[in-house]
Amino acid sequence: MNWIQNFIVRLFRIEQTTDRTIVIREPHTFRENVIRNKLWYQGDSVMLEQYFRKTAKWDVEKARFWAAKAQGSVRKIHSGVPSMVIDRYKDIVLADLDAFDFGEGIDTIKELWDDIYEKGKLNDVIGEAITSTLAAGDGAFKLTADECSPYPIVEFYDAEDVDYVYIHSRLREIKFYTTYKSGSKEYRLEETYGHGYIKYKLYDDYGKEADLKLLPETEHLVDIGIEGDLMLAVPIRILTSTKYKNRGKALFDSKTDVLDGLDEVISQWLDAIRMGRIKRYIPDSLIPRDPENGKLLPANPFDNDFIAIGDDMSEKANHQVEISQPQISYEAYVNSYISFLDIALQGVMSPATLGIDLKKQDNADAQREKEKATIHVRNKIVDTLNEVLPQLCTIILQCYDLMCGKAPGEYEPTVKFGEYAAPDFGTTVDTVGKAKQYGVMSLETSVDQMYGDTWTEEEKEAEVERLKLEQGIADLEEPAVNLEAGEFQAGLEGDDSGEGKNKQPNVADEP
């Protein structure tokens, strides 16, 4: 501090604060967090209530709707929004997946891959990977060579059954876990896939290593080495978690409180409708009775709901049935439902993609604006698959080479995706053409905007070269000047060989 600060400190007796240690405990482990996100996707009300009641440790968790305990019977309803959103993204991406490309002149590999893709049901495996990754956070593809199939078997494990081993931010191993039951005991198989090897270990309920021959499912497993630096597993992660290092983030990971509030609004809405039925106040003498034994019939909230009142024995008593019905604030429930649903879908998916019009704007411009959130997340998924699927395709073909007794080959596949929610081609041509004409868009950008993910980068570059050549702006080689032609030689400065100024021999210079 300078002398002015020292003077102020002495004048006002300011004491500097010291750093304090603040300890914040995480409410759940990584696996508990994954289970919660998977339960949101599964949408089972019974399982949701069990999870939130058993894991509620803090006051915030105990105050949630799914963790609350009611005195009577309360119907708890789940909206099913996470399942609808994630399944819709799976349908959108799989519908846009056009084909795998291996380059020109490689028809044999293309035919082999089509056969593997069809018989291995890789379309279903990729769809499962998309839904599991969005629901749980991340996962990995595992390749297995077994005598039951002539091709590599591809399976997907989500974040609950996968662990990663990183060394200096580089992936070294992927561990897959599978649970087996033998009588009353449970065993857990750990498969470690590394670069050039696969290792197997079996653990019992107490975490102690057991012999692989104890179970018929694992008795044939032995550690193997793989030719080359090849890992027969491919991880996938669409969103990155800031809470857990080197792990993925589920699509609704930060929406727990909002989803809980949305379910509470829906449940209260239905409860208000049920409680708002017509109430009948019936004297004891007029209560319906069982015709067989004469006992009073119990009240039923669905067909004969009534409230019994004592008989009035006064002189002016009027024994009659009184009917009343409370007023239900439907608008308040509808507005609350719309608000919570809007918050739950913010940054996740546009309501228009699900066919929901929250703002009551049905014009085309409003619909395109609503689709921006969906397009952003969809592009994020497509960018991830553009990196993962070519790698998966390469490893599958290399694993097939190993199964055939050959060395792993070199493959360079690419994936093509179509455009989602794009305007028709004529509108795109008109928009891009005007931008190119006004000089605010380059030729490369215009080609990229025109064809998007439907063309590969090589096809776009070839199209740009053709357009440059047709428009006369292609880069051509500068023509060379031939200084010698037959017996003639160009005259150089200071050469008096008899040529004229027109470089013709024995011709006099023109005046």
matplotlib code that plots the C-alpha trace (Angstrom):
import matplotlib.pyplot as plt

x = [0.0, 1.1, 1.3, -2.3, -3.7, -1.7, -3.0, -6.6, -6.1, -4.7, -7.4, -10.4, -8.9, -9.7, -8.8, -8.2, -10.2, -8.6, -9.4, -11.9, -12.2, -15.6, -16.5, -19.4, -20.5, -21.8, -25.2, -24.7, -22.0, -21.5, -23.4, -26.3, -26.5, -26.5, -29.3, -31.4, -31.1, -31.9, -35.0, -36.2, -35.9, -37.6, -40.5, -41.7, -43.5, -43.0, -39.2, -38.9, -40.7, -38.5, -35.3, -36.1, -37.3, -34.3, -31.7, -33.2, -30.6, -30.8, -33.7, -33.9, -34.3, -36.8, -39.0, -39.3, -42.6, -41.3, -39.7, -42.7, -44.8, -48.6, -51.0, -53.5, -53.3, -51.9, -51.6, -48.2, -47.9, -44.8, -45.0, -42.7, -41.0, -37.4, -38.4, -40.3, -37.4, -34.6, -36.6, -37.4, -33.7, -32.9, -35.5, -34.3, -30.7, -31.3, -33.6, -30.8, -28.1, -27.8, -24.8, -21.2, -18.8, -15.4, -14.3, -14.4, -13.5, -13.9, -17.1, -16.0, -15.5, -18.9, -20.6, -18.9, -19.9, -23.5, -23.7, -22.1, -24.4, -27.5, -26.7, -25.2, -28.3, -26.0, -28.8, -30.5, -27.1, -26.5, -30.0, -29.5, -26.2, -27.9, -30.7, -28.4, -25.8, -28.4, -30.1, -27.1, -24.3, -21.8, -21.1, -18.9, -19.2, -17.6, -16.6, -16.5, -15.4, -17.4, -18.0, -21.7, -21.3, -19.1, -18.8, -17.8, -20.5, -21.1, -22.7, -23.3, -22.7, -24.0, -22.3, -23.5, -21.5, -18.4, -15.3, -12.4, -8.7, -6.9, -3.2, -2.2, -5.6, -5.2, -7.6, -5.6, -8.3, -12.1, -13.6, -16.9, -18.9, -21.5, -23.4, -24.2, -26.2, -25.4, -27.9, -28.1, -24.7, -23.9, -20.7, -19.4, -17.3, -14.7, -13.5, -10.6, -10.1, -6.7, -4.5, -3.4, -5.0, -8.2, -8.2, -10.9, -11.5, -14.4, -15.4, -17.8, -20.3, -17.4, -15.2, -12.8, -11.4, -12.9, -12.0, -13.5, -14.5, -17.0, -19.7, -20.6, -20.8, -17.2, -15.3, -14.2, -12.7, -8.9, -6.7, -5.7, -3.4, -4.3, -2.0, -1.0, -2.0, -5.8, -8.5, -11.7, -13.8, -15.0, -16.3, -19.0, -19.8, -22.1, -22.2, -19.3, -19.8, -18.3, -19.0, -17.2, -13.9, -13.7, -17.3, -20.4, -23.5, -27.0, -29.4, -31.7, -28.9, -29.6, -33.4, -34.2, -35.9, -37.9, -39.1, -40.1, -42.1, -43.7, -44.9, -46.2, -48.3, -49.7, -50.5, -52.1, -54.2, -55.6, -56.1, -58.1, -60.2, -60.9, -61.7, -63.8, -66.4, -70.0, -70.5, -73.7, -74.7, -77.1, -78.9, -78.4, -81.9, -81.4, -78.0, -78.0, -77.9, -76.8, -80.0, -78.7, -77.7, -79.0, -75.6, -74.7, -72.8, -69.3, -68.6, -66.7, -65.0, -65.7, -69.4, -71.3, -69.2, -71.3, -71.0, -73.2, -74.8, -76.9, -80.7, -82.2, -85.0, -86.2, -89.8, -88.9, -86.3, -86.1, -84.6, -83.2, -80.0, -77.9, -75.5, -72.5, -69.4, -66.3, -64.8, -61.5, -59.0, -58.2, -56.4, -54.0, -53.1, -52.8, -50.5, -48.3, -48.1, -47.0, -44.4, -42.8, -42.9, -41.3, -38.5, -38.0, -37.4, -35.3, -31.9, -33.0, -35.6, -38.1, -41.7, -42.6, -40.6, -42.9, -46.0, -46.6, -47.5, -47.0, -47.0, -50.0, -48.0, -48.6, -47.0, -44.0, -41.5, -42.4, -42.1, -38.6, -37.5, -38.8, -36.8, -33.4, -32.9, -33.6, -31.3, -28.5, -28.6, -29.2, -26.0, -24.1, -25.2, -24.3, -20.9, -20.2, -21.4, -19.2, -16.2, -17.4, -19.1, -16.1, -13.9, -16.3, -16.6, -12.8, -12.4, -15.2, -13.5, -10.1, -11.6, -13.1, -9.6, -8.2, -11.0, -10.1, -6.4, -5.2, -3.4, -5.7, -6.2, -6.3, -9.8, -11.0, -14.8, -17.0, -20.6, -23.2, -26.1, -29.0, -30.3, -33.0, -35.7, -34.0, -36.0, -36.6, -33.7, -35.2, -35.3, -31.8, -30.5, -32.3, -31.0, -27.4, -27.4, -28.3, -25.7, -23.1, -24.3, -24.0, -20.5, -21.1, -20.4, -17.5, -17.7, -16.6, -19.1, -21.9, -21.2, -21.1, -24.4, -26.0, -25.2, -24.4, -23.9, -25.3, -21.9, -18.5, -15.6, -14.0, -17.2, -17.5, -13.9, -14.3, -17.5, -15.7, -12.9, -15.4, -17.2, -14.0, -13.0, -16.4, -16.4, -12.8, -11.3, -9.4, -5.7, -3.9, -0.2, 1.6, 2.4, 6.2, 8.0, 10.1, 13.2, 14.5, 12.7, 14.6, 17.7, 16.5, 17.8, 16.4, 18.7, 20.0, 21.0, 24.4, 24.2, 25.0, 24.1, 22.3, 18.7, 16.4, 14.2, 11.5, 13.9, 14.1, 17.6, 19.3, 16.5, 17.3, 15.9, 12.9, 13.4]
y = [0.0, 3.6, 6.3, 7.5, 4.0, 3.7, 7.0, 6.0, 2.7, 4.5, 7.2, 4.9, 1.8, -0.5, -4.1, -6.3, -9.5, -12.9, -15.7, -18.2, -21.8, -22.7, -26.4, -27.3, -30.9, -32.4, -33.9, -36.9, -39.0, -39.2, -42.5, -41.2, -38.2, -40.5, -42.7, -39.6, -38.4, -41.8, -41.9, -38.6, -40.1, -43.4, -41.4, -43.9, -42.1, -44.9, -45.0, -41.2, -41.0, -43.8, -42.2, -38.7, -39.9, -42.2, -39.6, -36.5, -35.4, -31.6, -29.3, -28.2, -31.9, -32.7, -29.8, -31.1, -32.4, -35.9, -36.2, -34.9, -37.2, -36.5, -37.5, -39.0, -40.4, -37.9, -38.7, -37.7, -37.3, -37.0, -34.9, -37.1, -34.1, -35.5, -38.7, -36.9, -34.4, -37.0, -39.4, -36.6, -35.7, -39.3, -39.4, -36.1, -37.1, -40.7, -39.3, -37.0, -39.7, -40.3, -42.7, -43.6, -42.6, -44.4, -42.5, -43.3, -46.6, -48.6, -50.5, -53.6, -51.8, -50.1, -53.4, -55.0, -52.1, -52.2, -55.8, -55.2, -52.2, -54.2, -57.5, -55.8, -53.5, -50.6, -48.1, -49.3, -49.2, -45.6, -44.6, -46.2, -44.3, -40.9, -41.5, -42.9, -40.1, -37.4, -39.1, -40.2, -37.8, -40.0, -43.6, -45.8, -48.3, -51.7, -54.2, -57.9, -60.7, -63.9, -67.1, -66.4, -63.7, -63.4, -59.7, -57.7, -57.3, -53.6, -52.8, -49.5, -48.9, -45.7, -43.6, -45.8, -48.8, -47.0, -45.5, -43.7, -43.7, -40.5, -39.8, -36.2, -35.5, -38.4, -41.4, -44.6, -47.1, -47.6, -49.9, -51.6, -53.1, -55.9, -57.4, -61.1, -63.0, -66.4, -67.6, -64.9, -63.4, -60.7, -60.5, -57.6, -58.1, -55.4, -55.3, -53.0, -51.9, -50.3, -49.6, -53.0, -55.2, -56.3, -57.4, -59.1, -59.2, -60.5, -59.0, -60.3, -58.4, -57.3, -55.9, -58.8, -60.3, -63.7, -66.4, -65.9, -69.6, -69.2, -68.1, -69.7, -66.3, -65.5, -68.8, -68.4, -65.0, -64.6, -61.5, -60.9, -58.7, -56.8, -56.2, -52.6, -49.7, -50.4, -49.8, -51.7, -49.1, -45.6, -43.1, -40.5, -37.3, -34.6, -32.1, -31.6, -31.6, -28.8, -30.7, -34.0, -33.9, -35.8, -36.8, -35.8, -33.8, -35.0, -32.9, -32.3, -32.4, -28.8, -29.0, -31.1, -28.4, -27.1, -30.6, -31.2, -28.0, -28.8, -32.2, -30.5, -28.1, -30.9, -33.0, -30.1, -29.3, -32.8, -32.8, -29.6, -31.0, -34.1, -32.1, -29.7, -32.3, -31.7, -32.2, -33.6, -33.1, -35.9, -36.4, -39.7, -40.8, -40.3, -41.9, -44.8, -48.2, -51.6, -53.5, -56.8, -55.9, -52.4, -50.9, -47.4, -47.2, -45.7, -42.5, -42.9, -39.8, -41.0, -41.9, -41.4, -38.8, -37.3, -35.9, -37.3, -34.8, -35.5, -35.5, -32.2, -33.0, -29.4, -28.4, -26.6, -29.2, -29.7, -33.1, -32.6, -33.1, -30.0, -29.7, -27.4, -27.1, -25.0, -22.8, -24.0, -21.4, -23.0, -20.0, -19.9, -23.6, -23.2, -20.2, -22.0, -25.0, -22.9, -21.0, -24.1, -25.9, -22.9, -22.9, -26.6, -26.4, -23.3, -24.1, -27.7, -27.8, -25.4, -26.1, -25.9, -29.1, -30.9, -29.4, -27.0, -23.4, -21.5, -18.0, -18.6, -17.4, -19.7, -17.6, -19.0, -16.5, -17.3, -21.0, -20.6, -18.5, -21.2, -23.8, -22.1, -23.9, -27.2, -26.6, -25.5, -28.7, -30.9, -29.4, -30.1, -33.8, -34.0, -32.5, -35.1, -37.9, -36.6, -37.3, -40.5, -42.5, -42.4, -43.6, -46.3, -47.4, -47.6, -49.7, -52.1, -52.7, -53.1, -55.5, -57.5, -57.6, -59.1, -61.7, -62.6, -63.1, -59.9, -56.8, -53.9, -51.8, -48.0, -46.6, -43.0, -43.0, -39.9, -39.5, -37.4, -35.7, -33.9, -30.5, -30.1, -27.4, -25.8, -23.7, -25.2, -25.1, -22.3, -20.0, -20.9, -20.2, -16.8, -15.8, -16.9, -15.6, -12.1, -12.1, -13.2, -10.5, -7.8, -8.8, -9.7, -13.5, -15.2, -18.1, -20.7, -19.5, -19.5, -23.1, -24.1, -22.4, -24.0, -27.6, -27.7, -31.2, -32.9, -32.6, -33.5, -31.0, -32.5, -32.1, -28.5, -27.8, -29.4, -27.3, -24.1, -24.9, -25.6, -22.3, -20.4, -21.9, -21.1, -17.6, -17.0, -16.4, -19.7, -19.5, -20.5, -21.0, -18.0, -18.9, -19.3, -17.3, -19.3, -17.3, -19.8, -21.1, -23.3, -21.6, -18.1, -16.6, -13.6, -10.7, -9.5, -6.0, -5.1, -7.9, -6.7, -9.9, -8.0, -8.3, -5.3, -3.9, -6.3, -9.2, -10.3, -11.2, -9.1, -6.6, -2.9, -0.9, 1.1, 4.9]
z = [0.0, -0.6, 2.1, 1.3, 1.9, 5.1, 6.3, 5.6, 7.4, 10.5, 10.4, 10.1, 11.8, 8.9, 9.6, 6.6, 6.3, 6.1, 3.8, 5.1, 4.2, 3.0, 2.7, 0.3, 0.2, -3.0, -2.4, -4.7, -6.2, -10.0, -10.2, -8.1, -10.5, -13.5, -12.0, -11.3, -14.9, -16.2, -14.0, -15.4, -18.9, -18.0, -16.4, -13.9, -11.1, -8.6, -9.2, -9.1, -5.7, -4.3, -5.5, -4.2, -0.8, -0.2, -1.3, 0.3, 2.9, 2.7, 3.3, -0.3, -1.4, 1.3, 0.2, -3.4, -4.6, -5.3, -1.9, 0.1, 2.2, 2.3, 5.1, 2.6, -0.8, -3.3, -7.0, -8.3, -12.1, -14.2, -17.3, -19.4, -21.0, -20.8, -22.6, -25.3, -26.0, -26.0, -28.2, -30.6, -31.0, -31.7, -34.4, -35.9, -36.1, -37.3, -40.0, -41.2, -41.2, -45.0, -45.5, -44.9, -47.7, -48.3, -51.3, -55.0, -56.4, -53.1, -53.8, -52.0, -48.7, -49.2, -49.8, -46.7, -44.5, -45.7, -44.8, -41.3, -40.7, -41.6, -39.8, -36.8, -36.5, -36.1, -36.7, -33.5, -31.6, -32.8, -31.7, -28.3, -28.0, -28.8, -26.2, -23.5, -24.0, -23.7, -20.8, -18.8, -20.0, -21.8, -22.8, -25.0, -27.8, -27.1, -29.8, -29.2, -31.5, -30.9, -32.7, -32.7, -35.4, -38.4, -37.8, -34.8, -32.2, -31.3, -27.9, -26.1, -22.4, -20.8, -18.1, -15.3, -16.5, -17.9, -16.5, -18.2, -17.3, -18.4, -18.3, -19.0, -20.5, -22.9, -22.9, -22.0, -21.0, -21.0, -18.4, -19.0, -16.1, -16.4, -13.4, -13.2, -10.6, -9.4, -6.8, -4.1, -5.0, -7.5, -9.5, -11.5, -14.6, -15.4, -19.0, -19.5, -23.1, -23.8, -26.7, -27.9, -25.1, -23.4, -19.7, -17.7, -14.0, -11.9, -8.5, -5.9, -3.6, -1.3, -4.1, -3.9, -7.1, -8.0, -10.5, -14.0, -14.1, -11.4, -13.9, -17.1, -18.8, -18.0, -17.9, -21.6, -21.1, -21.2, -21.5, -25.1, -27.0, -30.1, -33.1, -33.4, -31.1, -31.5, -28.9, -29.7, -27.9, -28.8, -26.2, -27.0, -25.1, -26.5, -23.6, -21.2, -17.5, -15.4, -12.2, -13.0, -14.9, -18.1, -18.0, -19.9, -19.0, -19.4, -21.3, -18.3, -15.7, -14.4, -14.8, -11.7, -9.8, -12.8, -13.7, -10.1, -10.1, -13.5, -12.1, -9.0, -11.0, -13.1, -10.0, -8.2, -11.3, -11.4, -7.7, -7.9, -10.7, -8.6, -5.5, -7.5, -8.3, -7.3, -3.5, -2.2, 1.5, 2.3, 5.6, 7.3, 6.6, 2.8, 2.4, -0.1, 1.5, 0.4, -0.7, 0.7, 4.3, 4.7, 5.5, 4.4, 1.1, 1.4, -0.5, -3.8, -5.3, -8.8, -8.9, -5.6, -3.7, -0.9, 2.6, 5.4, 7.7, 10.9, 10.7, 11.9, 14.4, 14.8, 14.0, 10.7, 9.6, 5.8, 4.9, 1.4, -0.5, -0.9, -3.8, -4.2, -6.5, -5.8, -8.4, -10.0, -11.2, -14.5, -15.9, -13.0, -13.5, -17.2, -16.9, -14.3, -16.5, -19.5, -17.5, -16.0, -19.3, -21.0, -18.4, -18.6, -22.4, -22.4, -24.0, -24.6, -27.4, -29.0, -28.0, -31.7, -32.3, -29.9, -31.5, -28.6, -29.3, -26.0, -27.4, -29.7, -32.7, -35.7, -38.5, -40.3, -39.0, -35.4, -36.0, -37.5, -34.6, -32.2, -34.0, -33.3, -30.0, -31.5, -34.4, -32.1, -30.0, -33.1, -34.7, -31.5, -31.7, -35.4, -34.8, -32.2, -34.4, -37.3, -35.1, -33.4, -36.2, -38.7, -35.8, -34.9, -38.6, -38.9, -35.7, -36.8, -40.2, -38.5, -36.0, -39.0, -40.5, -37.3, -37.3, -40.8, -39.8, -41.6, -40.4, -39.6, -42.8, -43.2, -43.7, -44.1, -43.9, -43.7, -42.6, -44.4, -42.6, -44.2, -43.2, -40.6, -40.7, -43.7, -46.2, -49.7, -52.1, -54.2, -51.2, -50.2, -53.7, -53.7, -50.3, -50.9, -54.5, -53.3, -50.6, -53.1, -55.6, -53.0, -52.2, -48.5, -49.0, -50.5, -53.0, -50.4, -47.9, -50.4, -51.4, -47.7, -47.0, -50.1, -49.4, -45.6, -44.3, -47.4, -49.1, -47.8, -47.6, -50.6, -52.7, -51.6, -52.5, -56.0, -56.5, -55.6, -58.1, -60.9, -60.2, -60.2, -63.5, -65.1, -63.8, -65.0, -61.6, -61.4, -60.6, -63.8, -64.5, -66.2, -69.8, -70.4, -73.1, -75.6, -76.3, -78.9, -81.9, -84.3, -85.8, -84.6, -81.4, -79.7, -79.8, -76.5, -75.6, -77.1, -79.7, -83.3, -85.1, -87.8, -86.6, -86.9, -84.2, -85.3, -84.4, -88.1, -89.3, -92.1, -92.1, -91.9, -89.0, -89.8, -89.7]

ax = plt.figure().add_subplot(projection="3d")
ax.plot(x, y, z, "-o")
ax.set_aspect("equal")
plt.show()
